[in-house]
Amino acid sequence: MTYLHADTIAALAKKKLPAASQKLIQPFLRSYYTFVGDDDLSECTAESLFATAKEHFALLQKYNGKKVLINVYNPSIKKHGYSP
């Protein structure tokens, strides 16, 4: 199953992330927005969707299964690559 911007988000990951991380992040990105409606996704750019998923993937990489992790932030173009 694919979603709006799926190919563009995958291409952004290939362009912006190291080759070593592609094996893990590509399946994550392909499934991350699968059950979000196209109407909801159409209001966002592929770049902002990529940046959001990338931030969540980074948090997932820190998770050890023992401690709850929460990341609250106000995205900025300089730090996160997009702003709301």
Buried (B, 14 or more C-beta within 10 A) or exposed (E): EEBBBBEBBBEBBEEEBEEEBBEEBBEBBBEBBEEEEEEEBEEBEBBBBBBBBBBEBEEEEEEEEEEEEEEEEEBEEEEBBBEE
